[in-house]
Amino acid sequence: MTRILTVLGLALTLAACGVDGEPVRPSLNAGLGISSSGVHLGGTVGVNKGPVTVSLGL
């Protein structure tokens, strides 16, 4: 699993810096939930170019 996350992180970094053409901006979505069982943090990080979106949920 660690190897997959490393490869995905590298791919996101290379796409965001413009190694394959025009640079794309990464997106970040963060959330905070409060319930009777505690506080929950979550979010996603991703990039999109045209019809293709690659994201990683945290």
C-alpha distance matrix in Angstrom:
0.0 3.8 5.4 5.2 6.4 8.7 10.1 10.7 12.3 14.4 15.5 16.6 18.4 20.2 21.3 22.6 24.6 26.3 25.3 25.8 28.9 30.0 27.6 26.1 25.8 22.5 22.8 22.0 22.5 22.6 24.0 25.5 26.5 29.0 29.9 31.6 28.3 27.5 26.1 22.8 21.3 19.0 18.9 17.5 17.5 18.2 20.7 23.0 25.4 27.9 26.5 22.9 20.7 17.1 15.8 13.0 13.9 13.9
3.8 0.0 3.8 5.5 5.2 6.1 8.7 9.9 10.5 12.3 14.2 15.3 16.4 18.3 20.0 21.0 22.6 24.7 23.6 24.6 27.7 28.8 26.2 25.0 24.6 21.4 22.0 21.1 22.1 22.1 23.8 25.3 26.7 29.2 30.5 32.2 29.0 27.7 26.0 22.9 21.0 19.0 18.7 17.3 16.8 17.8 20.1 22.9 25.3 28.1 27.3 23.5 21.2 17.4 16.1 13.2 14.4 13.7
5.4 3.8 0.0 3.8 5.5 5.1 6.2 8.6 9.8 10.6 12.3 14.3 15.3 16.5 18.4 19.9 21.3 22.9 21.4 22.2 25.6 27.0 24.8 24.0 24.1 21.3 22.5 22.2 23.6 24.2 26.2 28.0 29.6 32.3 33.7 35.6 32.4 31.2 29.4 26.1 23.9 21.6 20.8 18.8 17.7 17.9 19.7 22.2 24.1 26.9 26.1 22.3 20.5 16.8 16.3 14.1 16.1 16.1
5.2 5.5 3.8 0.0 3.8 5.4 5.2 6.1 8.5 9.9 10.6 12.3 14.2 15.4 16.5 18.2 20.1 21.5 20.3 20.6 23.9 25.1 23.0 21.8 22.0 19.1 20.0 20.0 21.2 22.1 24.1 26.3 27.8 30.7 32.0 34.2 31.2 30.1 28.2 24.7 22.5 19.7 18.6 16.3 15.3 15.1 16.9 19.1 21.1 23.7 22.7 18.9 17.1 13.4 13.0 11.1 13.4 14.2
6.4 5.2 5.5 3.8 0.0 3.8 5.5 5.0 6.0 8.5 9.8 10.4 12.1 14.2 15.3 16.3 18.3 20.2 19.6 20.3 23.2 24.0 21.4 20.0 19.7 16.5 17.3 16.8 18.2 18.8 21.0 23.1 24.9 27.9 29.5 31.8 28.9 27.4 25.2 21.8 19.3 16.7 15.5 13.4 12.3 12.8 15.0 17.7 20.1 23.0 22.4 18.6 16.2 12.4 11.2 8.7 10.9 11.2
8.7 6.1 5.1 5.4 3.8 0.0 3.8 5.5 5.1 6.2 8.6 9.9 10.5 12.3 14.3 15.3 16.6 18.7 17.5 18.8 21.9 23.0 20.4 19.7 19.6 16.8 18.3 18.2 20.1 20.9 23.4 25.5 27.7 30.6 32.4 34.7 31.8 30.1 27.8 24.5 21.8 19.4 17.9 15.7 13.9 14.1 15.8 18.7 20.7 23.8 23.7 19.9 17.8 14.0 13.4 11.4 14.0 14.0
10.1 8.7 6.2 5.2 5.5 3.8 0.0 3.8 5.4 5.1 6.2 8.6 9.9 10.6 12.2 14.2 15.5 16.8 15.4 16.1 19.4 20.9 18.8 18.2 18.8 16.4 18.2 18.8 20.9 22.3 24.9 27.4 29.6 32.7 34.5 37.0 34.2 32.7 30.3 26.8 24.1 21.2 19.3 16.6 14.4 13.7 14.6 16.9 18.4 21.4 21.2 17.4 15.9 12.4 12.7 11.8 14.9 15.8
10.7 9.9 8.6 6.1 5.0 5.5 3.8 0.0 3.8 5.4 5.1 6.2 8.6 9.9 10.6 12.2 14.4 15.7 15.1 15.4 18.4 19.3 17.0 15.7 16.0 13.3 14.8 15.4 17.4 19.0 21.7 24.5 26.6 29.9 31.8 34.5 31.9 30.4 27.8 24.3 21.4 18.3 16.1 13.1 11.0 10.0 11.2 13.7 15.6 18.6 18.2 14.4 12.5 8.8 8.9 8.2 11.7 13.1
12.3 10.5 9.8 8.5 6.0 5.1 5.4 3.8 0.0 3.8 5.4 5.1 6.2 8.7 10.0 10.5 12.4 14.6 14.2 15.5 18.1 18.6 15.8 14.7 14.5 11.7 13.5 13.8 16.2 17.6 20.6 23.2 25.7 29.0 31.2 33.9 31.5 29.5 26.7 23.4 20.2 17.4 15.2 12.4 9.8 9.6 11.0 14.1 16.2 19.6 19.8 16.2 13.9 10.3 9.8 8.7 11.9 12.4
14.4 12.3 10.6 9.9 8.5 6.2 5.1 5.4 3.8 0.0 3.8 5.5 5.1 6.1 8.6 9.8 10.7 12.6 11.4 13.0 16.0 17.0 14.6 14.4 14.9 13.0 15.5 16.5 19.3 20.9 24.1 26.8 29.4 32.7 34.9 37.7 35.2 33.2 30.4 27.1 23.9 21.1 18.8 15.9 12.9 12.0 12.2 15.0 16.3 19.8 20.4 16.8 15.2 12.1 12.5 12.2 15.5 16.2
15.5 14.2 12.3 10.6 9.8 8.6 6.2 5.1 5.4 3.8 0.0 3.8 5.4 5.2 6.1 8.5 10.1 11.0 10.0 10.5 13.5 14.7 12.7 12.3 13.4 11.8 14.3 16.0 18.7 20.9 24.1 27.1 29.7 33.1 35.3 38.2 36.0 34.1 31.3 27.8 24.6 21.5 18.7 15.4 12.4 10.4 9.9 12.0 13.0 16.3 16.8 13.3 12.1 9.3 10.7 11.5 15.2 16.8
16.6 15.3 14.3 12.3 10.4 9.9 8.6 6.2 5.1 5.5 3.8 0.0 3.8 5.6 5.2 6.0 8.7 10.2 10.6 11.4 13.5 13.7 11.0 9.8 10.1 8.1 10.6 12.3 15.2 17.6 20.9 24.1 26.8 30.3 32.7 35.8 33.8 31.7 28.7 25.3 21.9 18.8 15.8 12.4 9.1 7.1 6.8 9.7 11.4 14.9 15.7 12.4 10.4 7.7 8.5 9.5 13.1 14.6
18.4 16.4 15.3 14.2 12.1 10.5 9.9 8.6 6.2 5.1 5.4 3.8 0.0 3.8 5.5 5.2 6.2 8.8 9.1 11.1 13.1 13.3 10.2 10.0 10.3 8.9 12.0 13.6 16.9 19.0 22.5 25.4 28.5 31.8 34.5 37.5 35.5 33.1 29.9 26.8 23.3 20.5 17.7 14.7 11.1 9.9 9.3 12.3 13.5 17.3 18.7 15.6 13.8 11.4 11.9 12.4 15.7 16.5
20.2 18.3 16.5 15.4 14.2 12.3 10.6 9.9 8.7 6.1 5.2 5.6 3.8 0.0 3.8 5.5 5.3 6.5 5.6 7.6 10.1 11.1 8.9 9.8 11.3 10.9 14.4 16.6 19.9 22.3 25.8 28.9 31.9 35.3 37.9 41.0 38.9 36.7 33.6 30.3 26.8 24.0 21.0 17.7 14.1 12.1 10.6 12.7 12.8 16.4 18.1 15.1 14.3 12.4 13.9 15.0 18.6 19.8
21.3 20.0 18.4 16.5 15.3 14.3 12.2 10.6 10.0 8.6 6.1 5.2 5.5 3.8 0.0 3.8 5.6 5.5 6.2 6.5 8.3 8.8 6.7 6.7 8.8 8.8 12.2 15.0 18.2 21.1 24.6 27.9 30.8 34.4 37.0 40.2 38.4 36.3 33.1 29.8 26.3 23.2 19.9 16.4 12.9 10.2 7.7 9.1 9.1 12.6 14.5 11.8 11.2 10.0 12.1 14.1 17.6 19.4
22.6 21.0 19.9 18.2 16.3 15.3 14.2 12.2 10.5 9.8 8.5 6.0 5.2 5.5 3.8 0.0 3.8 5.6 7.9 9.2 9.8 8.9 5.5 5.0 5.9 6.2 10.0 12.7 16.2 18.9 22.6 25.9 29.0 32.5 35.4 38.7 37.1 34.7 31.3 28.3 24.6 21.8 18.4 15.2 11.5 9.4 7.2 9.3 9.9 13.7 15.8 13.5 12.2 11.2 12.3 14.1 17.3 18.6
24.6 22.6 21.3 20.1 18.3 16.6 15.5 14.4 12.4 10.7 10.1 8.7 6.2 5.3 5.6 3.8 0.0 3.8 5.9 8.5 8.9 8.4 5.4 7.2 8.5 9.6 13.3 15.8 19.5 22.0 25.7 28.9 32.1 35.5 38.5 41.7 40.0 37.5 34.1 31.2 27.5 24.8 21.6 18.7 14.9 13.1 11.0 12.9 12.8 16.3 18.8 16.7 15.8 14.8 15.9 17.4 20.6 21.6
26.3 24.7 22.9 21.5 20.2 18.7 16.8 15.7 14.6 12.6 11.0 10.2 8.8 6.5 5.5 5.6 3.8 0.0 3.8 5.4 5.1 5.2 3.7 6.8 9.5 11.3 15.0 18.0 21.6 24.4 28.1 31.4 34.6 38.1 40.9 44.3 42.7 40.3 36.9 33.8 30.2 27.3 23.9 20.7 17.0 14.5 11.7 12.5 11.3 14.4 17.2 15.5 15.5 15.1 17.1 19.2 22.5 24.1
25.3 23.6 21.4 20.3 19.6 17.5 15.4 15.1 14.2 11.4 10.0 10.6 9.1 5.6 6.2 7.9 5.9 3.8 0.0 3.8 5.7 7.9 7.4 10.1 12.9 14.0 17.7 20.5 24.0 26.7 30.3 33.6 36.6 40.1 42.8 46.0 44.1 41.9 38.6 35.5 31.9 29.0 25.7 22.4 18.8 16.3 13.7 14.6 13.3 16.3 18.8 16.6 16.9 16.1 18.2 20.0 23.6 25.1
25.8 24.6 22.2 20.6 20.3 18.8 16.1 15.4 15.5 13.0 10.5 11.4 11.1 7.6 6.5 9.2 8.5 5.4 3.8 0.0 3.8 7.0 7.9 10.0 13.4 14.7 18.1 21.2 24.4 27.4 30.9 34.4 37.2 40.8 43.4 46.6 44.8 42.8 39.6 36.3 32.9 29.7 26.3 22.7 19.3 16.3 13.3 13.2 11.2 13.7 16.1 14.2 15.3 15.0 17.8 20.1 23.8 25.8
28.9 27.7 25.6 23.9 23.2 21.9 19.4 18.4 18.1 16.0 13.5 13.5 13.1 10.1 8.3 9.8 8.9 5.1 5.7 3.8 0.0 3.8 6.3 9.0 12.6 14.8 18.1 21.5 24.7 28.0 31.5 35.0 38.0 41.6 44.3 47.7 46.1 44.0 40.7 37.5 34.0 30.9 27.3 23.8 20.4 17.3 13.9 13.4 10.8 12.9 15.9 14.9 16.1 16.6 19.3 22.0 25.5 27.5
30.0 28.8 27.0 25.1 24.0 23.0 20.9 19.3 18.6 17.0 14.7 13.7 13.3 11.1 8.8 8.9 8.4 5.2 7.9 7.0 3.8 0.0 3.8 6.5 9.9 12.8 16.0 19.5 22.7 26.0 29.6 33.1 36.1 39.8 42.6 46.1 44.8 42.6 39.1 36.1 32.5 29.5 25.9 22.6 19.2 16.2 12.7 12.1 9.7 11.8 15.3 14.7 15.5 16.4 18.7 21.5 24.8 26.7
27.6 26.2 24.8 23.0 21.4 20.4 18.8 17.0 15.8 14.6 12.7 11.0 10.2 8.9 6.7 5.5 5.4 3.7 7.4 7.9 6.3 3.8 0.0 3.8 6.7 9.5 12.9 16.2 19.6 22.7 26.3 29.8 32.9 36.5 39.4 42.9 41.6 39.2 35.7 32.7 29.1 26.2 22.7 19.5 16.0 13.4 10.2 10.6 9.4 12.4 15.5 14.3 14.2 14.5 16.3 18.8 21.9 23.6
26.1 25.0 24.0 21.8 20.0 19.7 18.2 15.7 14.7 14.4 12.3 9.8 10.0 9.8 6.7 5.0 7.2 6.8 10.1 10.0 9.0 6.5 3.8 0.0 3.8 6.4 9.5 13.0 16.2 19.5 23.1 26.6 29.6 33.3 36.1 39.6 38.4 36.2 32.7 29.7 26.2 23.2 19.5 16.3 13.1 10.3 6.9 7.2 6.9 10.1 13.0 11.8 11.2 11.8 13.3 16.1 18.9 20.8
25.8 24.6 24.1 22.0 19.7 19.6 18.8 16.0 14.5 14.9 13.4 10.1 10.3 11.3 8.8 5.9 8.5 9.5 12.9 13.4 12.6 9.9 6.7 3.8 0.0 3.8 6.5 9.9 13.2 16.3 19.9 23.4 26.6 30.1 33.1 36.6 35.6 33.2 29.6 26.8 23.2 20.4 16.8 14.0 10.8 8.9 6.5 7.9 9.0 12.2 14.6 13.3 11.7 12.0 12.5 14.8 17.2 18.7
22.5 21.4 21.3 19.1 16.5 16.8 16.4 13.3 11.7 13.0 11.8 8.1 8.9 10.9 8.8 6.2 9.6 11.3 14.0 14.7 14.8 12.8 9.5 6.4 3.8 0.0 3.8 6.8 10.3 13.3 16.9 20.4 23.5 27.1 30.0 33.4 32.2 29.8 26.3 23.3 19.8 16.9 13.3 10.4 7.1 5.6 4.6 7.5 9.9 13.2 14.8 12.9 10.3 9.7 9.3 11.3 13.5 14.9
22.8 22.0 22.5 20.0 17.3 18.3 18.2 14.8 13.5 15.5 14.3 10.6 12.0 14.4 12.2 10.0 13.3 15.0 17.7 18.1 18.1 16.0 12.9 9.5 6.5 3.8 0.0 3.8 6.8 10.1 13.6 17.2 20.2 23.8 26.7 30.2 29.2 27.0 23.5 20.5 17.1 14.2 10.5 8.0 5.7 5.2 5.8 8.2 11.3 14.0 14.9 13.3 10.2 10.0 8.6 10.4 11.7 13.2
22.0 21.1 22.2 20.0 16.8 18.2 18.8 15.4 13.8 16.5 16.0 12.3 13.6 16.6 15.0 12.7 15.8 18.0 20.5 21.2 21.5 19.5 16.2 13.0 9.9 6.8 3.8 0.0 3.8 6.5 10.2 13.6 16.8 20.3 23.3 26.8 25.8 23.3 19.8 17.0 13.5 10.8 7.3 5.8 4.7 6.6 8.9 11.5 14.9 17.5 18.0 16.2 12.7 11.8 9.3 9.8 10.0 10.6
22.5 22.1 23.6 21.2 18.2 20.1 20.9 17.4 16.2 19.3 18.7 15.2 16.9 19.9 18.2 16.2 19.5 21.6 24.0 24.4 24.7 22.7 19.6 16.2 13.2 10.3 6.8 3.8 0.0 3.8 6.9 10.6 13.5 17.1 20.0 23.5 22.7 20.5 17.1 14.3 11.1 8.5 5.2 5.1 6.5 8.8 11.4 13.5 17.1 19.1 19.0 17.5 13.9 13.2 10.2 10.3 9.2 9.8
22.6 22.1 24.2 22.1 18.8 20.9 22.3 19.0 17.6 20.9 20.9 17.6 19.0 22.3 21.1 18.9 22.0 24.4 26.7 27.4 28.0 26.0 22.7 19.5 16.3 13.3 10.1 6.5 3.8 0.0 3.8 7.1 10.3 13.8 16.9 20.4 19.6 17.1 13.5 10.9 7.7 5.9 4.1 6.5 8.7 11.8 14.8 17.1 20.8 22.9 22.6 21.0 17.3 16.2 12.8 11.8 9.7 9.0
24.0 23.8 26.2 24.1 21.0 23.4 24.9 21.7 20.6 24.1 24.1 20.9 22.5 25.8 24.6 22.6 25.7 28.1 30.3 30.9 31.5 29.6 26.3 23.1 19.9 16.9 13.6 10.2 6.9 3.8 0.0 3.8 6.7 10.2 13.2 16.8 16.3 14.0 10.6 8.2 5.9 5.2 5.6 9.0 11.9 14.9 18.0 20.1 23.7 25.6 24.9 23.4 19.7 18.8 15.3 14.0 11.1 10.1
25.5 25.3 28.0 26.3 23.1 25.5 27.4 24.5 23.2 26.8 27.1 24.1 25.4 28.9 27.9 25.9 28.9 31.4 33.6 34.4 35.0 33.1 29.8 26.6 23.4 20.4 17.2 13.6 10.6 7.1 3.8 0.0 3.8 6.8 10.2 13.6 13.3 10.7 7.2 5.8 4.8 6.6 8.6 12.3 15.2 18.4 21.6 23.8 27.5 29.3 28.7 27.1 23.4 22.3 18.6 17.0 13.8 12.0
26.5 26.7 29.6 27.8 24.9 27.7 29.6 26.6 25.7 29.4 29.7 26.8 28.5 31.9 30.8 29.0 32.1 34.6 36.6 37.2 38.0 36.1 32.9 29.6 26.6 23.5 20.2 16.8 13.5 10.3 6.7 3.8 0.0 3.8 6.6 10.2 10.2 8.3 5.7 5.0 6.4 8.4 11.0 14.6 17.9 21.0 24.3 26.2 29.9 31.5 30.4 29.0 25.3 24.3 20.7 18.9 15.4 13.8
29.0 29.2 32.3 30.7 27.9 30.6 32.7 29.9 29.0 32.7 33.1 30.3 31.8 35.3 34.4 32.5 35.5 38.1 40.1 40.8 41.6 39.8 36.5 33.3 30.1 27.1 23.8 20.3 17.1 13.8 10.2 6.8 3.8 0.0 3.8 7.1 7.9 5.9 4.6 6.3 9.0 11.7 14.6 18.3 21.5 24.7 28.0 30.0 33.7 35.3 34.2 32.7 29.1 28.0 24.3 22.4 18.8 16.9
29.9 30.5 33.7 32.0 29.5 32.4 34.5 31.8 31.2 34.9 35.3 32.7 34.5 37.9 37.0 35.4 38.5 40.9 42.8 43.4 44.3 42.6 39.4 36.1 33.1 30.0 26.7 23.3 20.0 16.9 13.2 10.2 6.6 3.8 0.0 3.8 5.3 5.4 6.4 8.2 11.5 14.0 17.1 20.6 24.1 27.1 30.5 32.3 36.0 37.4 36.0 34.6 31.0 29.9 26.3 24.3 20.5 18.8
31.6 32.2 35.6 34.2 31.8 34.7 37.0 34.5 33.9 37.7 38.2 35.8 37.5 41.0 40.2 38.7 41.7 44.3 46.0 46.6 47.7 46.1 42.9 39.6 36.6 33.4 30.2 26.8 23.5 20.4 16.8 13.6 10.2 7.1 3.8 0.0 3.8 5.6 8.4 10.8 14.4 17.0 20.4 23.9 27.3 30.4 33.9 35.8 39.5 40.9 39.4 37.9 34.4 33.1 29.5 27.2 23.4 21.5
28.3 29.0 32.4 31.2 28.9 31.8 34.2 31.9 31.5 35.2 36.0 33.8 35.5 38.9 38.4 37.1 40.0 42.7 44.1 44.8 46.1 44.8 41.6 38.4 35.6 32.2 29.2 25.8 22.7 19.6 16.3 13.3 10.2 7.9 5.3 3.8 0.0 3.8 7.2 9.0 12.8 15.3 18.9 22.3 25.7 28.9 32.5 34.6 38.3 39.9 38.4 36.6 33.0 31.4 27.7 25.1 21.4 19.2
27.5 27.7 31.2 30.1 27.4 30.1 32.7 30.4 29.5 33.2 34.1 31.7 33.1 36.7 36.3 34.7 37.5 40.3 41.9 42.8 44.0 42.6 39.2 36.2 33.2 29.8 27.0 23.3 20.5 17.1 14.0 10.7 8.3 5.9 5.4 5.6 3.8 0.0 3.8 6.6 10.1 13.2 16.9 20.5 23.6 27.0 30.6 32.9 36.7 38.5 37.3 35.4 31.7 30.0 26.3 23.6 20.0 17.5
26.1 26.0 29.4 28.2 25.2 27.8 30.3 27.8 26.7 30.4 31.3 28.7 29.9 33.6 33.1 31.3 34.1 36.9 38.6 39.6 40.7 39.1 35.7 32.7 29.6 26.3 23.5 19.8 17.1 13.5 10.6 7.2 5.7 4.6 6.4 8.4 7.2 3.8 0.0 3.8 6.8 10.2 13.7 17.4 20.4 23.9 27.4 29.8 33.6 35.5 34.6 32.7 28.9 27.2 23.5 21.0 17.4 14.8
22.8 22.9 26.1 24.7 21.8 24.5 26.8 24.3 23.4 27.1 27.8 25.3 26.8 30.3 29.8 28.3 31.2 33.8 35.5 36.3 37.5 36.1 32.7 29.7 26.8 23.3 20.5 17.0 14.3 10.9 8.2 5.8 5.0 6.3 8.2 10.8 9.0 6.6 3.8 0.0 3.8 6.7 10.3 13.9 17.1 20.4 24.0 26.4 30.2 32.2 31.1 29.1 25.3 23.6 19.8 17.3 13.7 11.2
21.3 21.0 23.9 22.5 19.3 21.8 24.1 21.4 20.2 23.9 24.6 21.9 23.3 26.8 26.3 24.6 27.5 30.2 31.9 32.9 34.0 32.5 29.1 26.2 23.2 19.8 17.1 13.5 11.1 7.7 5.9 4.8 6.4 9.0 11.5 14.4 12.8 10.1 6.8 3.8 0.0 3.8 7.2 10.8 13.7 17.2 20.8 23.3 27.1 29.3 28.5 26.4 22.6 20.7 17.0 14.5 11.2 8.5
19.0 19.0 21.6 19.7 16.7 19.4 21.2 18.3 17.4 21.1 21.5 18.8 20.5 24.0 23.2 21.8 24.8 27.3 29.0 29.7 30.9 29.5 26.2 23.2 20.4 16.9 14.2 10.8 8.5 5.9 5.2 6.6 8.4 11.7 14.0 17.0 15.3 13.2 10.2 6.7 3.8 0.0 3.7 7.3 10.4 13.8 17.4 19.9 23.6 25.7 24.8 22.7 18.9 17.0 13.3 10.9 7.6 5.5
18.9 18.7 20.8 18.6 15.5 17.9 19.3 16.1 15.2 18.8 18.7 15.8 17.7 21.0 19.9 18.4 21.6 23.9 25.7 26.3 27.3 25.9 22.7 19.5 16.8 13.3 10.5 7.3 5.2 4.1 5.6 8.6 11.0 14.6 17.1 20.4 18.9 16.9 13.7 10.3 7.2 3.7 0.0 3.8 7.0 10.2 13.8 16.2 20.0 22.1 21.4 19.3 15.5 13.9 10.2 8.5 5.8 5.2
17.5 17.3 18.8 16.3 13.4 15.7 16.6 13.1 12.4 15.9 15.4 12.4 14.7 17.7 16.4 15.2 18.7 20.7 22.4 22.7 23.8 22.6 19.5 16.3 14.0 10.4 8.0 5.8 5.1 6.5 9.0 12.3 14.6 18.3 20.6 23.9 22.3 20.5 17.4 13.9 10.8 7.3 3.8 0.0 3.8 6.6 10.2 12.7 16.4 18.7 18.1 15.7 11.9 10.1 6.5 5.4 4.2 5.7
17.5 16.8 17.7 15.3 12.3 13.9 14.4 11.0 9.8 12.9 12.4 9.1 11.1 14.1 12.9 11.5 14.9 17.0 18.8 19.3 20.4 19.2 16.0 13.1 10.8 7.1 5.7 4.7 6.5 8.7 11.9 15.2 17.9 21.5 24.1 27.3 25.7 23.6 20.4 17.1 13.7 10.4 7.0 3.8 0.0 3.8 7.3 10.5 14.1 16.9 16.9 14.3 10.6 8.5 5.5 5.3 6.6 7.9
18.2 17.8 17.9 15.1 12.8 14.1 13.7 10.0 9.6 12.0 10.4 7.1 9.9 12.1 10.2 9.4 13.1 14.5 16.3 16.3 17.3 16.2 13.4 10.3 8.9 5.6 5.2 6.6 8.8 11.8 14.9 18.4 21.0 24.7 27.1 30.4 28.9 27.0 23.9 20.4 17.2 13.8 10.2 6.6 3.8 0.0 3.8 6.9 10.4 13.3 13.4 10.7 7.2 5.4 3.8 6.1 8.6 10.9
20.7 20.1 19.7 16.9 15.0 15.8 14.6 11.2 11.0 12.2 9.9 6.8 9.3 10.6 7.7 7.2 11.0 11.7 13.7 13.3 13.9 12.7 10.2 6.9 6.5 4.6 5.8 8.9 11.4 14.8 18.0 21.6 24.3 28.0 30.5 33.9 32.5 30.6 27.4 24.0 20.8 17.4 13.8 10.2 7.3 3.8 0.0 3.8 6.9 10.1 11.0 8.5 5.9 5.5 6.4 9.4 12.3 14.7
23.0 22.9 22.2 19.1 17.7 18.7 16.9 13.7 14.1 15.0 12.0 9.7 12.3 12.7 9.1 9.3 12.9 12.5 14.6 13.2 13.4 12.1 10.6 7.2 7.9 7.5 8.2 11.5 13.5 17.1 20.1 23.8 26.2 30.0 32.3 35.8 34.6 32.9 29.8 26.4 23.3 19.9 16.2 12.7 10.5 6.9 3.8 0.0 3.8 6.4 7.4 5.6 4.2 6.2 8.3 11.9 14.6 17.5
25.4 25.3 24.1 21.1 20.1 20.7 18.4 15.6 16.2 16.3 13.0 11.4 13.5 12.8 9.1 9.9 12.8 11.3 13.3 11.2 10.8 9.7 9.4 6.9 9.0 9.9 11.3 14.9 17.1 20.8 23.7 27.5 29.9 33.7 36.0 39.5 38.3 36.7 33.6 30.2 27.1 23.6 20.0 16.4 14.1 10.4 6.9 3.8 0.0 3.8 6.2 5.5 6.5 8.9 11.7 15.3 18.2 21.1
27.9 28.1 26.9 23.7 23.0 23.8 21.4 18.6 19.6 19.8 16.3 14.9 17.3 16.4 12.6 13.7 16.3 14.4 16.3 13.7 12.9 11.8 12.4 10.1 12.2 13.2 14.0 17.5 19.1 22.9 25.6 29.3 31.5 35.3 37.4 40.9 39.9 38.5 35.5 32.2 29.3 25.7 22.1 18.7 16.9 13.3 10.1 6.4 3.8 0.0 3.8 5.6 7.9 11.2 14.1 17.8 20.4 23.6
26.5 27.3 26.1 22.7 22.4 23.7 21.2 18.2 19.8 20.4 16.8 15.7 18.7 18.1 14.5 15.8 18.8 17.2 18.8 16.1 15.9 15.3 15.5 13.0 14.6 14.8 14.9 18.0 19.0 22.6 24.9 28.7 30.4 34.2 36.0 39.4 38.4 37.3 34.6 31.1 28.5 24.8 21.4 18.1 16.9 13.4 11.0 7.4 6.2 3.8 0.0 3.8 6.7 10.2 13.1 16.8 19.1 22.6
22.9 23.5 22.3 18.9 18.6 19.9 17.4 14.4 16.2 16.8 13.3 12.4 15.6 15.1 11.8 13.5 16.7 15.5 16.6 14.2 14.9 14.7 14.3 11.8 13.3 12.9 13.3 16.2 17.5 21.0 23.4 27.1 29.0 32.7 34.6 37.9 36.6 35.4 32.7 29.1 26.4 22.7 19.3 15.7 14.3 10.7 8.5 5.6 5.5 5.6 3.8 0.0 3.8 6.8 10.1 13.7 16.4 19.8
20.7 21.2 20.5 17.1 16.2 17.8 15.9 12.5 13.9 15.2 12.1 10.4 13.8 14.3 11.2 12.2 15.8 15.5 16.9 15.3 16.1 15.5 14.2 11.2 11.7 10.3 10.2 12.7 13.9 17.3 19.7 23.4 25.3 29.1 31.0 34.4 33.0 31.7 28.9 25.3 22.6 18.9 15.5 11.9 10.6 7.2 5.9 4.2 6.5 7.9 6.7 3.8 0.0 3.8 6.5 10.2 12.7 16.1
17.1 17.4 16.8 13.4 12.4 14.0 12.4 8.8 10.3 12.1 9.3 7.7 11.4 12.4 10.0 11.2 14.8 15.1 16.1 15.0 16.6 16.4 14.5 11.8 12.0 9.7 10.0 11.8 13.2 16.2 18.8 22.3 24.3 28.0 29.9 33.1 31.4 30.0 27.2 23.6 20.7 17.0 13.9 10.1 8.5 5.4 5.5 6.2 8.9 11.2 10.2 6.8 3.8 0.0 3.8 7.1 10.3 13.5
15.8 16.1 16.3 13.0 11.2 13.4 12.7 8.9 9.8 12.5 10.7 8.5 11.9 13.9 12.1 12.3 15.9 17.1 18.2 17.8 19.3 18.7 16.3 13.3 12.5 9.3 8.6 9.3 10.2 12.8 15.3 18.6 20.7 24.3 26.3 29.5 27.7 26.3 23.5 19.8 17.0 13.3 10.2 6.5 5.5 3.8 6.4 8.3 11.7 14.1 13.1 10.1 6.5 3.8 0.0 3.8 6.6 9.8
13.0 13.2 14.1 11.1 8.7 11.4 11.8 8.2 8.7 12.2 11.5 9.5 12.4 15.0 14.1 14.1 17.4 19.2 20.0 20.1 22.0 21.5 18.8 16.1 14.8 11.3 10.4 9.8 10.3 11.8 14.0 17.0 18.9 22.4 24.3 27.2 25.1 23.6 21.0 17.3 14.5 10.9 8.5 5.4 5.3 6.1 9.4 11.9 15.3 17.8 16.8 13.7 10.2 7.1 3.8 0.0 3.8 6.5
13.9 14.4 16.1 13.4 10.9 14.0 14.9 11.7 11.9 15.5 15.2 13.1 15.7 18.6 17.6 17.3 20.6 22.5 23.6 23.8 25.5 24.8 21.9 18.9 17.2 13.5 11.7 10.0 9.2 9.7 11.1 13.8 15.4 18.8 20.5 23.4 21.4 20.0 17.4 13.7 11.2 7.6 5.8 4.2 6.6 8.6 12.3 14.6 18.2 20.4 19.1 16.4 12.7 10.3 6.6 3.8 0.0 3.8
13.9 13.7 16.1 14.2 11.2 14.0 15.8 13.1 12.4 16.2 16.8 14.6 16.5 19.8 19.4 18.6 21.6 24.1 25.1 25.8 27.5 26.7 23.6 20.8 18.7 14.9 13.2 10.6 9.8 9.0 10.1 12.0 13.8 16.9 18.8 21.5 19.2 17.5 14.8 11.2 8.5 5.5 5.2 5.7 7.9 10.9 14.7 17.5 21.1 23.6 22.6 19.8 16.1 13.5 9.8 6.5 3.8 0.0
